[in-house]
């Protein structure tokens, strides 16, 4: 199953004409789709995006929706369109399910123009026909509702729309339950990237009675506790904008040397907010500022880096870890990873997916010295099937969330719904490929270390 949407109605129509332009049928179908959705009826609208994965993908989406639907609306403004390959397949498959009793109380609704009733395919002749010229879309939808009520399939449904402030470059939200599990996996998978950088900084710090560390953007605290809880004579301030994440961190990732505090890294009052936290714990300067997979979500990363620099001790270090979709290399996926990335790049509210390669320049431009890249290659050749599954969950499965969020905010948008379907299909395929022995995947965890001096 490509996604969790359950369909009541299947809308069947010819998408494009011989010149690959949208047909009048597709315009009518869109209007019916919107009216159905506004009346709380889930409708399947043919997803031509899936053709990028081949006819098998398109056919799978159609068959899943046909199996679920109780009503098929057959839209046609010409007999040629009505008898075209996919429209015929959809209609005849649905009709066959009715005849074989696989579907009970199901119905086909022809909505046609410029077609003689006597010329209709046999599969449509026994059904009440609506005329595009004489019957409004509202009349057709009213008939759909009457049919669904007869089969007890019409129920009130409500869409809950998510809200965003619009203030941030990325709409990423770490507070969902799925993201909690993914971030735990990510913390484990990136340990080998962070450890050398942290050890380098500790080794090169001047001797101090106490080491003060800021983890800027700690989320649930998985990385904070794992990397810093065992550093002797240290005080760690772990800060994040998500109060839900901070509550979890305080309960599950507490340690004697770690405290969790609220901090918005893009706030206009960032400096006074940091100073208030530092005063609270008697901190004059931080010796290490650590930030993993955070600044690519910010609207102005360099601004943050410049402002945070003044809170480093004279010989203090900053450690940044980032990711970069351009560093991914694979064999055995037939270009599927590239398709997933491209679909993700088209989603609303995504972060900078190529920020890893920019870390060096961002630190230099923000006034840091002696910048070193201590990046780490992560690859799957030595991993077992469970470890490969973790890599998939960490690096790919979450990408559909942006599309889900976009659809929640605009639930009647056919293009966004189809984009989500296509992404879910691609991720299903990719998850299966990750477990195959012939598949290999590699990427770089970019780690940059800079010094204030």
C-alpha positions, 0 to 999 in steps of 0.5 A: 500500500503506497499510503494510508488514504482510503478511497470512496470514489475512483475518477476515470478519465483521459489525462492528455490528448495526442499532443500531450496537452490536458484534455477537457476531461481532465478539467472536468475531473479536477472539478469533480475531485474538488467537489467530492473532497469538499463534501468529505468524500475521498476520491482517487485522481489518476496519478500520472506522476507514477509513470516515471516508475513505469506502467507497473507502478501506475497500474498498482496505484490504479488497482489499489484504488479500484479495490477500495472504491465503491463508485467509479465516475467515467468521464468522457467527452469523446468515444475515443477517450472513453475507449482509450487504454487506461480508461477502458482498463479502469472501467472494465476492471471495475465492472468485472468486480461488480459482475463477479460479486467481488464488489457489493453495492458498487456503481459506475456513473457515466458522465459524458458529452458528444457520445451517443448512448447507443455507442457506449461500451456494454459495461456502461449501458446498464447504469444511469448516465449523466450529461456534461451539457445538462447535468451539473457537477453538483448533481453528479456528486449528490448522486454519488452521496446517495449511492454511498449512503445506500452502502453505508459508506458515506461518513463525515470526515474532517481534515485537520490542517497543520499550521506553520509560523512561516518564519523559518526556512524549513518546516521541519518538526522534530516533535513527531513520534516517528521522528523520535525513533529516527533521531535515535537511529541517527544518533547511533549511526553518526557517532563515528562522525562526531567522536574524532571531532570532539576528541580533537577539540578536547585534546587541543583545548588549554587545561581548564578546571571546567569545560563548558559545552553548548549543544545548539539544537539538541532535539531529544538529547540522544546525541547530547547524552551519548557524546558529552555525558562522560566528559569529565569536569564538563557542564553541558547546556543543551538547547532546542526550540521544541518544548516537546523534545526538551521535555522528553530529553529531560526525562529520558536523556538526563545526566549530571553534567547536562541541563536542557534549555529552550532557545530559538536560534533564529530569534531576534533576541538570540544574544540576550537569550543565550546570555540569560542562560549563561548567567543562570549557570555562571558561564562566562564563555563556552569552550565547545559549541556543537551543532549537528544537522541544524544550521541547514534548517535555518533561514540565515546560517551565517548570521547564526554562526557570527552571533554564536562566535562571540560566546566561544572562549578565545581558544574555543572550538565549534563543531558542525555536522551536516548532510548533503544529498549530493554525496550519495553514491549507490549501485543496484537501485537503477536511479531510484535514489535520485528520483526520491531526492528530486521529488523531495527537492520539489516539496514545500518547506524543505531545508538546504539539502546540499549544506554539507559541502558549504560548512567550510565556507560558512565557518570561514565567512563567519570569522572562524579560523583553522577550519578543518573538515573531519568528514566521515564516509558511511556505507552499507557493505559491512552492514547486516539487513537490520542495520541497512534498514536503519540507514533507510529509515534515517536517510530516506523514509522521513522525506515523505513527511514534507509532502504529507504536511503540504497535503494536510495544509491543502487537502483538496490539492490534487497535485500534492496528493499525487506527489505524496503517492509517488513518493510513497511508491518510490520509498516502498521500492527503495526500502525493498532494494536496501535489503538486497545483497546486490545493493550498495549505498554510501554517503558522507557525514560532513563534519567541520571544526573551526576555532575562534582564536 
